[in-house]
Amino acid sequence: MLEFHKDKERYFNMQYQTSKLYIFPFVASCMDFSRSLDVLELGCAEAGVLKAFIEEGHNCTGIELSEKRIDLAKQFLADEFKSNKIRFSSINLYDLIPGEDGHLYDLIILKDVIEHIPNQEEFIPYLSSFLKPNGKIFFGFPPWLMPFGGHQQLCRNKWLRKWGWMHILPRPIYKAILSMGENEQEVIDELMEIYDSSISIERFNRICRNTGHRVILDKHWLFNPIYKWKFGLEPKTVLSPFRNLPYIKNFYTTAYYALVEKHESC
C-alpha cells in the first residue's frame, strides 16, 4: 500500500485540498450555494472532502462503514463535530429509509466509491431517492481502463502496485497473480469485487440514461487533481478532441467527474 494511504492525516489533507480546489468549484458551477444545503457523502473515510463544504456553511453527513475511520474523522474535525456541523454514521445506506428522520439531501457525494459498489444499475436509482427536489449527485471515479483502474496500488507486492493495466488481464489470470503477490485475502477479495463491478465512462453514462438520470456536467481529467499532492503532478484535463473518443478515452482519463440529476418526469 502506498505510504500516503497509511498516513491518514496526510490523506485527509489531500482529500480536503482536492475538494476545496476542484470538487466544490465543479459542483458550485451548477448549484446555488448561497444558502445552507444538506450534503451527504457515502464512503466519507476521514471526511476530508466534507471539510471543504463545512467551511462554506453547509450541513454535512458522512457515512462510512469503518468505525476506525469515523473515529479519525471525529479527531480531524473535532470542532466541527462538537458544533454539530457534521454528523457521522456507520450504517449501511440500504438500512436507511428515504425521508425518515430528515434523510433527504440537496447533494450526495461519491468520490472513489461507485467503482466499489455492485449492481450499480439498481444502486443509482436507490441513491437518488435520498435527494430533495432538484437535488444532485456528484460522482468522481477512475475509469476501469485507466492504468490503475483496478486499484492494484493496494497490493502488498511493490511490483504489482506499479503494474499498470494489470487488471485488464482475464479474470482467472488476474486473480492468480494477485494470489501469488503476498496479498491478504481481504485485499484480493476487494480487488476482485472492483474487477466484477468495473465501470467505464460509457457504462456509467448508459446506466444514468437507462435509470432516468442525466449527467448535467462532467469533466475528464488527464491528471487526477489529487495527484498534485500524491505525486507532484499539476491537474490537467483531457484535451477536447480526445474527450470524444469512445472507449479509448478510458485509457488516459485518470478521473471522471460527473454531476447527475434525476429527470423530473421520471
N, C-alpha and C positions, 0 to 999 in steps of 0.2 A: 504494500500500500504506500502511496506517495506520502512524503513527510507532512505536507500541509493538511492531509486528511487526519493525521494523528494529532496535530496541534489544533485543538478545537477552537481556541480563542483566535488564532490566526485565520482559521477557516471562517469563523463567524464574521470577522472583519472583512474578509474577501467578499462574502455574500452581501454584507451591508454596503460596501462601496459599489459593487455591481448593481445592486438595487437602486441606490441613490442616484447614480450617474447614468444608468441605462434603462433599468426596468421601469422605475417610476416615471421618467420623462416619456417613455414609449406609451405607457398606459394613459398618462395625463393628456396626451395629444388627442385622445378620443373620449375622455370622460371629464365631467365637471367636478373638479376637486375643490370648488370654492366653499363647499360645506363639508361637514364631517361625515365620512362614509364608514360603513361597516365592511371590514376586509377579513377574509378567511384565507389562510394558507394551509394547504394539505402537504404533509411531509415537511414541516417547517424546520426540522432539525434544531439548531440553536437559535433560530428566529432572526438571523442577520438580515434577511430580506425584509421582514416586517418592521425592523427598526426604522428604515427609511420612511415607511408610511406613518409610523407613530410620530415621527418628527414633523410631518406635515399635518398633524392634528386628526388623524383617523383612528377609529376604534378597531383594534385588531384581535383576532383569534387565531391561535396556532394549534393545529392537530398534528401530533407526532406519536407514533406507536412506541418509540423508545423512551422509557421513563428517564434513563440516564441523560438523554439529550434534552429533555424537558427541564431536568434539574439544572443543567448547564445554562439553558436559555434563561431561567429564572435568576441565575447568578449574573449573567451578562447584561440582563435588562432588569436589574433589581429595583431601581427607582420606578421604572415604567410599570412593573408588575405590582408594586406596592400601591401605586396611584391608580390602579385599575385601568390603565391604558391598554393593557394586553392581558388576555387570559389564555390558558393552555388546557388541552385535553389530550389524553392518550386513548380516547375511544375511537373505534373504527367508524368511519363515515357511514357505513351501512347500518350501524346501530342507532343512528340519529333519524329523527322524523322531521322532514322539511317543515319549517314554520313553528315547530314545538320549542317553547322557551326562547323565542326570538331568533331561531336558527335560520334566518334569511339574510342574504348579504348582497351588497352592491358590487363587490368584486371578489372573485375567488382566484387564488394564485396557485399554480402548479409549476414549480421550477425544478426541472430534472426529476420529475415524478411520473409523468404519464407513460414513459417507456418501461416502468416497472409494473404497471397495472395490467392484468389480464382482462379479456373481454371488454376492450375499450369501446366497442360499439354499444354496449349496454351501460358502461360507466359514465360516459359523457352526458347522455340524456338524464341519468340519475343525478349527476352533479348539478346540472342546470336547474333541477327542481329546488335547489337551495338559493336560487337567485331571486332578488327583488325585481319588480318590473324594471326593464331597461338595464338590468344587471349584466355584467360582463365576466368572462373567464380569461385569465392570462395563462398561456402555455409557453414554456420555454424548455426545449429538449434537444439533445443531439440526434440528428437523423441516423438511422440504423447503419447506413453505408458509409458514414464518415469514418476516418481511420480508427477511432476508438469508440465507436458507437456501441460496442459490446461491453463497455466498461471494464475491459481487461486490465486497466490500470489498478484494479482492486486485487489483482493476482499477487501471490506472495513471491513468486519467482520473478526476479528482476528482468529476465529476458522476455518472459511472457508479457510483462507490463508494457514493454516497449514494442511489441509486435503489432504494428498497425494492420488493420483489416484481417487479423487472425479470426475474428468472429464470423466472417462470411464463409468460412470453410463448411462443408457438410456437417450436419449436427453430430453424428457419431464420432467423426474425426475431431471436431472441436472439443467435445466432451472428454474424449480420451486424452487429448493434450492437456486439458485443464487438470485431469486426474493425475497426470504424471508430473505436474508442476508444483508439488508440495502444498497444494491449496487445501484449506479446511473444507469439509463437506458443505458447510454453511455457505462459503463463498462460491463453490461450484454450483450449488442449488440456485443461488441468487443470479449468477451469470446465465444459467440455463433458462431461468424464468424470463430474463431480459431477451434471450435468444428467441424464445417462443412468443413473446409479445412485441417483437421488433416492429418499429413504426417508422415509416418513411414520411417525407413531406407530403407526397401524393396520397398516401393511405390516410394520413391524418385529415387532410382536406376532404377526402372522399367520405370518411366517417362523419365529419361535420355536416356535409351536404345531405347524406343519407339519413341523418337523425334530426333534421330540421334546424340545423345551426348554420351560421355563416361566419367566415373569417372576415372581419371588417378592417383589419390592419395586420400586416406581417412584415418581418424583416429577416433576411438571410445573412448570417454572419460568417465571413471567411475566417476571422479570428474571434472566437468567443470572447465577449467582454471580460469574463473572469480570468482569461489568460493573461491579462495585464498584470495581475497580482500573482498568478501561478508561475508564469514563465517570462514576464517582462515584455510581452508582445502587445503592441498597441491594437485595440479593437479596430477591425476593418470589416465593412460589409462586402458582400459579393457584388461585383460589377453588374450593372443592369442586363447586358446581353446573356450573362451566364446564370442569372436567376430564372431564366425562362427555358432552360434546357431540362425537359422532363427526365427523371431518373438520374441522369448524370450529375445534376446539381447536388444530389445527396452525398456524393463522394467528397466534395470540398466545402460543403456548408457544415461548419462545426457546431453551430447552434441555430435553431429556428425559433423565432419569437412570433406568437400569434395571439391576437385579441379576438375573442369569439363571443357572439351573442346568439340568442335563440330567436328564430323568426316569430314575429308577433302572431302570425296566422297559424302557428303550429302548437 
